[in-house]
């Protein structure tokens, strides 16, 4: 299976709004947060799905990257 690639513009379509899936990018990897209870309606502590949240995760997150292992990977950010 070929890994799906996303530009920032393409990723922005996956914001968890209006029935869309919710994806976020961290360190170039795109994760599906659609079914994560921590991301209702594509939002999590001021962050919106459909974006690269690398800076917020590394600078503001109390749990850091360890929660990412629980999420499905859907592709990479290019």
C-alpha positions as semicolon CSV with decimal commas, in nm:
position;residue;x (nm);y (nm);z (nm)
1;X;0,000;0,000;0,000
2;X;0,134;0,342;-0,095
3;X;0,153;0,594;0,187
4;X;-0,080;0,889;0,137
5;X;0,085;1,230;0,129
6;X;-0,073;1,558;0,234
7;X;0,017;1,920;0,171
8;X;-0,090;2,171;0,438
9;X;-0,378;2,275;0,211
10;X;-0,496;1,915;0,175
11;X;-0,459;1,850;0,547
12;X;-0,678;2,154;0,619
13;X;-0,974;1,970;0,463
14;X;-0,961;1,714;0,746
15;X;-1,068;1,945;1,028
16;X;-1,334;1,724;1,187
17;X;-1,613;1,966;1,091
18;X;-1,930;1,893;0,889
19;X;-1,875;1,517;0,895
20;X;-1,514;1,534;0,778
21;X;-1,249;1,311;0,938
22;X;-1,009;1,485;1,177
23;X;-0,637;1,457;1,097
24;X;-0,337;1,630;1,252
25;X;0,028;1,632;1,155
26;X;0,315;1,601;1,401
27;X;0,679;1,588;1,291
28;X;0,570;1,516;0,934
29;X;0,341;1,224;1,022
30;X;-0,036;1,258;0,973
31;X;-0,253;1,098;1,241
32;X;-0,627;1,028;1,243
33;X;-0,784;1,177;1,559
34;X;-1,143;1,135;1,435
35;X;-1,238;0,872;1,693
36;X;-1,023;1,004;1,976
37;X;-1,234;1,116;2,273
38;X;-0,971;1,386;2,334
39;X;-1,054;1,547;1,995
40;X;-1,433;1,605;1,990
41;X;-1,539;1,789;1,673
42;X;-1,174;1,806;1,571
43;X;-1,072;2,026;1,865
44;X;-0,830;1,961;2,151
45;X;-0,721;2,225;2,404
46;X;-0,731;2,513;2,156
47;X;-0,591;2,314;1,865
48;X;-0,798;2,245;1,555
49;X;-0,760;1,931;1,343
50;X;-0,652;1,986;0,986
51;X;-0,326;2,148;1,094
52;X;0,034;2,075;1,177
53;X;0,031;2,073;1,558
54;X;0,400;1,987;1,603
55;X;0,487;2,310;1,784
56;X;0,189;2,287;2,021
57;X;0,263;1,923;2,102
58;X;0,630;1,979;2,177
59;X;0,594;2,313;2,356
60;X;0,255;2,302;2,530
61;X;0,143;1,941;2,572
62;X;0,176;1,789;2,920
63;X;0,183;1,437;2,773
64;X;0,414;1,503;2,479
65;X;0,427;1,258;2,192
66;X;0,347;0,941;2,390
67;X;-0,027;0,961;2,308
68;X;0,050;0,957;1,935
69;X;0,131;0,585;1,952
70;X;-0,239;0,521;2,020
71;X;-0,353;0,692;1,698
72;X;-0,379;0,550;1,345
73;X;-0,123;0,688;1,101
74;X;-0,281;0,790;0,769
75;X;0,017;0,937;0,584
76;X;0,282;1,202;0,584
77;X;0,298;1,578;0,544
78;X;0,500;1,698;0,247
